[in-house]
Amino acid sequence: MVLLEAIILSVIAASTPLLLAAAGELVVERSGVLNLGVEGMMIMGAACGFAGALLTGSTFVGALFGIVAGAALSSVFALLTLGLAVNQVATGLALTILGIGLSGLIGAGFVGQRIALAPHLFLPALTDLPFVGHIFFGQDAFVYFSVILIGGIWWFLYRTRAGLVLRAVGDNHTSAHALGYPVLKIRLLAVLFGGACAGLGGAYLPLAYTPFFVPGMTAGRGWIALALVVFSSWRPVRLVGGAYLFGAVTILQLQAQGFGLGIPSQLMSSLPYIATVVVLVLISRGRGTAGSASPASLGLVFVPDR
């Protein structure tokens, strides 16, 4: 039971940054924008989040730095794709390259330094419960916020007029524009929100997962988060299951050798990324198979009538 509890706690920790980043990207894609720069925004959030926490001694300030960094980088994407109608796929890939390079520059002076990890919730009567105590009542604030975020996104998309308008823009931006809705403004807000979530997901890594920063520490998590949106069929509740499934695969590959399964660790390590490649291929197939639930205007450039 102790081993099982430790594995579950590790899975939750590994899944949280994926869930945070994927939640933001889900809103972005629901608005009809495809931002492939999630990896770049996450690593920028990690670098700036660690810098903020180290300089101020506050995990909360570090998280704010990560959010601002992700939103700032996403604003560059918005300027190019929404303002100048540049191809979204090419711009997203360029954004990832920019984020990786810029984060290395920003974080160069912080490599090798350590900070205190984010504190965990402790309720004497509940956290001390066997097995379930630490799982449900002993997590850090990022974990609880990620669950609240998913609930808020579900409520926004399916229970509010603004969410209905955002989904309408993603499904048919021409009709939404004809009805008088500000398509570009709605997409701008969605892109900034997605960037903020990606930045927070990246900041989670040095603030709550490991107490230090190293270049490239996101290790492809941005691409996995991108694939999770398709894996979940653009539905927030399914996104939770997908994130924890990918997190479990990531953690179980570390446990495979200990259980004596005889499966090469290299193969287990590659499974999340193999799944990512498969899902990204499904994106390119559009609405034919796995993309049947995707927004109809996803990735299409919108230029309003003059």
N, C-alpha and C positions, 0 to 999 in steps of 0.2 A: 504493500500500500504506500509506503514511503517513496519507493521508486516510481510508482505510478503518479503520485502527487507531484514529484519533481519533474517528471516528463510533461505533465499537463501544464505546470507553471512555465516550463520552457517553451511549450507550444504557444501559450498565450503571449509571452514576451516576443516571440518571433513573428507572430501574426499581427500584432498591433500596428507596426509601421506600415504593413501592407494594407491593412484595413483603413487607416487614416488617409493614405495617398489614393487608394482606389475609390474611397467615398467621394473625394473631391473630383476625381476624373469622371465618375459616373454622372455628376451634375453637369460637368462640362460637355460630355458627349450627349446627354439628354437635350442640351441646347443646340445640338447640331455641329459642334466643333470637335475635331479630333486633334488632341494635343499629345504628340509623342515625346514631349520634353519632360515627362514626369521624373525620369532619372536625374536629369540636370537640376530640376527644382529641389529634389530630395537631397542631393549632395550639397547644394547651396544651403539648404536649411540645416543640414548637419554641421557644416563649417561655421555658419553664423550663429547657430544655436549654442555650439560649444564655446565660441568666442564670447558671446554675451554672458553665459553662465560663469565662465572663468573670470571675466573682468568684473562682474558685479557680485558674484557669489550667490546668485539667485537662479534656481531652476526655472521659475516662472518667467523671469526676464529672458533667459535663454530660449524658452519656448516662443516668446514674443518675437525675438530676433529671427528665429527660424521661420515663423509665419510671415514676417515682413519680407524676408529674403525670397521665399517662394513666391509671394504675391508680386514682388518687384520684378522677378525674372519672368513671371507669366504676363506682366504688363508689356514686356518687350514682344512676346509672342502675339499679344492682342493688337499691338500697334501694327505689326507686319501683316497679320492675317485678316484682321477686321478693318483696320484703317487703310492698308495698301492692297488688300485682296491678294496677298502672296499665297502660294500653295501651302496648305497646312501641314502636310506630311514632311516636306522639305524643311519648313521652318521649325517643326518640332524636333527633327533630328539635329538641326543646327543648334537649337536651344540646349539639347543634351550635351553636345560637345562644348558649348560655351559654359554651361554650368560646371562641368567636370574640370575644365581648365581654370575657371575663376575661383572655384572652391579650393583648388590646390594652391593658388596664389594667396587667398585669404587665410587658409589654415596652415600655411607653411610654418609660421612662427609659433603655432600651438601644438605641433606634433611632439609627443613625448610628455606632455603635461597631463595631469589628471584632475578630475573634479569629483565631488560627492554626488552619488547617484540620487535621482528623485526619491523622496521618501515614500514609503508604502503606508497604506491605511492600516491602522491598528485599533480594533474595537475589542477590549478585553474579554467580553462575554462571547463574542462571535469569532474573532480571528483565531482564538485558541481551540475552536472546535476541531475534532479529528478530521482529516482529509479535506473536508469542504471549507474549513475556516480560512486558510490562506488562499484558496482558489477564488472564493467569492468575496471575502472581506479583508484581503491582505494585499491588494494590487496597488499600483501607483495610479496617480490621477489620469495619466494618459490612457490607460486601459478603460477606465470608467467613461472618460470623455469620448472615446471611440464608439462605445455602445450608444451613448446619448446622441452622438453625431448621426449615427445610422438611423436611429429613431426619429430625429429631427428632419433628416432628409426625406424619409418615407412620408412623414406627415406633410412636409412642404409640397412634395411632388403629387400626392394623391388626395390631400385634404384641403388645399388652399387654391384660390383663384390664380395666384402668382405662379404656383407650380404647374397648373394647367396651361397657363400661357407659355411657360418655358418649354413644356413638352410639345405644345403646338408649334412653337418656333423650330424645334428640332425635327418635327415631322414634316413641316411644310413652311419654310420661311417666306415663300412668296405669298401664300395665302394669309399668313400672320401679318405681313407687311401691308397687304391690301386692307386688312381689317383695322389698321391703324396702330399696331403694336410696334414699339421701337426695337426691331430685331437686333441691331448692332449693340444697343445699350444692354439689352438682356444678355446677349452673349458675352459682352465685356464683363459684366458682373459675375457671370458663371465662370469665366476663365480666371478671374482674380480669386474667386472662392476656391477653385480647384488648385491654383498655385499655392494659396495659403495652407490648404490641407496637405499638399505634397511637402511643403516646407516644414510643417509640424511633424509629419511622418519621418522626415529626415532628421529633424532635431531630436526625435525620440531616441535615435540610436546612440549618440554620445551622452544624452542626459539621463537615460533610464536603462539602456541595454548594456552598454560598455562605458566606463568612465573616462574615455579618452577619444581623441579624433585622429584618424588616419586617412590620407587621401584615398578616395574610392571605396569608402567603407559601406556605401549602399549596396555594392556588389550585385547590381542587376535587379534590385528590389523594385525600382521604378518600372522596369519592363514587366515584371510579374504583376505589379499593381494594374498596369494597363491591360494585361491579359485577363485579370480577374473581372474586369468590367464586362467583357464579352462572355467569360465563363458564367457569370451570374445573369446573363440575358438582360443586362441593364436594370436589374431589380435590386433595391437596397438590402432586403432581407436575405436574399440568396447570396449577396456579397459577403455577408458574415460567414456563412458556411464555406464559401470558396476560400476566403482569407485564412480561416483556421485549418482548412485542408492543406493549403500550400504551406502554411507554417508547420503543420505536423510532418509533412514530407521533409521539410528542411531539418527538423529536429531528429526525426527517426533515422535519417541517414547517419547521424552521429552515434546512434544507439545500436545500429545494425551489427557492428563488429562485436560489441559487448554481449549481444545475445547469441553470437556464434551462428548466424544465419548463413555465413559463407558467401554473402553478396558483396562484390567489390564496392568499397566505399566511394570510389570514383563514379561508379554508375549511379549510386544513390544520390550523390551530390549533384549530378547532372539532371536528375528528374524534374525539379522545379523549372529549370531552364528549357528542357525539352518540351514540357507542357506549355511554356510561354511561347516558344516558336510555333507550336501547333496552333495555339489560339490566335496568334498574330496572323498566321496564314488564313485562318477562318475569317478574319476581319476583311482581308482582301477579296474574299468571295462574295461579299456584300450580303444581300438579303436572301440569297438562295438557300443556305443551310443554317449554320449557327447564327448568321446575322439576321434571321427572320424577325427578331424582336428589336433590331437596331433602329434608331431614328432615321427616317427616310432621307433627311437632309444632312446626315452625318458626313463631314468632310467636304461638303460643297461650299464653294465661295459664294457669298451673297453681296451683291452690289445694289443698293437701293436705287429706285428710279429718280432721276434728276428732275 
